Amino acid sequence: MNAPLNARIATHEVENQPPPFAGYNAWSGDAILRATVAREGAGWIADRAMAMGQLVGSERMRTLAELANRFTPQLRSHDRYGNRIDAVEFHPAYHELMGLAFGAGLHSVAWTARDAGFAARAALNYLWNQGENGTSCPVTMTFASLAPLEHEPALAREWMPKIVAEDYDPRPLPLSEKRAVTIGMAMTEKQGGSDLRANTTRAEPAGGGAYALTGHKWFCSAPMCDAFLTLARTDAGLTCFLVPRSLADGTRNVFLIQRLKDKLGNKSNASSEIEFAGTLGWRVGDEGRGIATVIEMAHLTRFDIVIASAGMMRAALNEAMHHAAHRSAFGRRLAEQPLMKNVLADLALEWEAATLTAFRLARAFDRQKSDRHEQLVCRLGVPVAKYWLCKRTPAVALEAMECLGGNGYVEEGALARLYREAPVNGIWEGSGNVICLDVLRAMARSPDAVDALAVEIEPAAKAEPRLARFVAGLKRDLDDRATLETQARRVVEKLALALQASLMVQHASPEAADAFCATRLDARTGAVFGTLPASANIDAILRRATLE
Ligand SMILES: Cc1cc2nc3c(=O)[nH]c(=O)nc-3n(C[C@H](O)[C@H](O)[C@H](O)COP(=O)(O)OP(=O)(O)OC[C@H]3O[C@@H](n4cnc5c(N)ncnc54)[C@H](O)[C@@H]3O)c2cc1C
């Protein structure tokens, strides 16, 4: 019998490569996550999170994610007879991922759970984002669509049961024939995305409560969703509409997919350019109040981006720690090299602070209806965290990728994909500057939101002099109204760091909290990761961050 192929090719002995990173449980192995979710009131999600953690850590999930991103969605504008069909075809792996995500209630637990639904759903979404990010886009949009729909009870009665259904049904059928539906959003036009007031799409009454929409949308992700929230102008001004892809009589609504975007990040999810030409839509919210209506959706998508970013940081850290634990260079494992340990520990601090922030905001969502303080924390905390975590995720992905050396740069591994994906959350749903300006708007309209964040931070600042000093400096910045707009990034960064430090002081280990304050508040020691001071207890930080 022949020897194994590797043994017969002398130069192909595979040594010093890590074993495949699979077969772990991203939930049960993550002690900090479990403690955080329990503290924020959603310990009851443990069984579902366990199943999701098992899936995310499995070879099956890796394979699905790789296939869905390698075999990209294809636009089929017409059928073979020349009829327009405006369909996007996906690899079966994409559909399987969508089935797993929607089947797990990734989009709906926040709305269907009796208690701490946002924190519980956040746990699932945080885990999912460690596995595949393209499918997160329709998940997030479907989750967030329920906020504007609540304004239209008749539409809500029709659509909500199938929006929250824990199922995935990709068939292009009218609502009545579907088991479950997905919802997208189409706001951005060529002449303006951040400034939606520039939208030119028109809506004319078309009888029976419907409107006929004419115009274009320059970005429309997940165009195979069953309906889209969109903006168009009536005589009263910009108005929000729900545009279904199939009409009740079984025909397809006019929804012309012009082309698919050739994007930088994930390849599994299609993003498209579309045209409305007499497309039927149903009003959501009052005429002329379109932006106010969709802003509620944006608040939720921004929150979801915060959760996703924390999950992506965890994924990057896990990959780096796994590689370093098994790879040797210069006679020692990378995980034993003092400088590599510094890099990994610094990444772990960034991830832990992001995670604590994300789940603190989940609690705020869960309680905001009955608690004014939580409502204010939510209003200001979401854009602050969205800005900062989106800025930090690409840096974390980059540094984690470098920990793997050349392997990190190769598309077969998960990190190259994560790195390409990392910037998108900072661009869509409010690019950096726009989010910082939203923070200023929130502070101007609800000055008590700043007080609410101060109340959050105060107990930790009393215990940690570096945080107290940092907050005093931040207050001086906030008082300088004349320069606030030019300084908005600086101020929002400081707000984020103060909130993160207060959470670290309260909930992280003393070693992690101390190193976080030393490097993020006190002297900012370095612009890159791996610059923790010699006094930092790196071993203790890494012990807590290691997957069990
Ligand atoms: C992968 C992907 C998927 C997307 N999917 C969708 C989708 O499904 N539906 C949808 O509607 N849109 C979608 N978008 C579009 C996205 O939401 C917009 O690109 C985004 O809102 C920015 O709008 P814009 O591209 O028009 O840039 P602009 O609004 O022109 O902004 C350009 C830059 O100027 C900055 N800027 C704007 N105003 C100010 C100001 N007052 N002061 C200082 N700086 C400012 C912004 O921060 C940004 O950095 C998607 C985008 C991407 C990349």
The ligand as an ORCA input file, in Angstrom:
! r2SCAN-3c Opt
* xyz 0 1
  C     -22.164     47.672      1.128
  C     -23.161     48.781      1.228
  C     -24.495     48.459      1.328
  C     -25.458     49.473      1.390
  N     -26.762     49.124      1.456
  C     -27.703     50.094      1.467
  C     -29.084     49.760      1.481
  O     -29.464     48.590      1.520
  N     -29.980     50.761      1.459
  C     -29.602     52.071      1.441
  O     -30.460     52.932      1.441
  N     -28.303     52.422      1.425
  C     -27.352     51.461      1.442
  N     -26.024     51.793      1.412
  C     -25.662     53.198      1.245
  C     -25.128     53.836      2.474
  O     -26.098     53.901      3.487
  C     -24.600     55.226      2.055
  O     -23.513     55.000      1.191
  C     -24.207     56.057      3.235
  O     -25.360     56.436      3.934
  C     -23.423     57.304      2.830
  O     -24.103     58.002      1.840
  P     -23.356     58.441      0.494
  O     -22.706     57.258     -0.088
  O     -24.330     59.177     -0.347
  O     -22.208     59.439      0.935
  P     -22.352     60.972      1.328
  O     -23.628     61.200      2.027
  O     -22.064     61.796      0.160
  O     -21.164     61.129      2.368
  C     -19.788     61.114      1.961
  C     -18.930     61.469      3.158
  O     -19.242     62.776      3.600
  C     -19.466     62.790      4.990
  N     -20.437     63.834      5.309
  C     -21.735     63.918      4.926
  N     -22.301     65.014      5.463
  C     -21.349     65.638      6.209
  C     -21.308     66.823      6.993
  N     -22.405     67.552      7.163
  N     -20.162     67.152      7.603
  C     -19.066     66.404      7.460
  N     -19.026     65.292      6.730
  C     -20.159     64.899      6.103
  C     -19.978     61.384      5.322
  O     -19.718     61.041      6.683
  C     -19.141     60.544      4.356
  O     -17.899     60.259      4.936
  C     -25.047     50.817      1.366
  C     -23.691     51.138      1.286
  C     -22.761     50.131      1.221
  C     -21.316     50.492      1.117
*
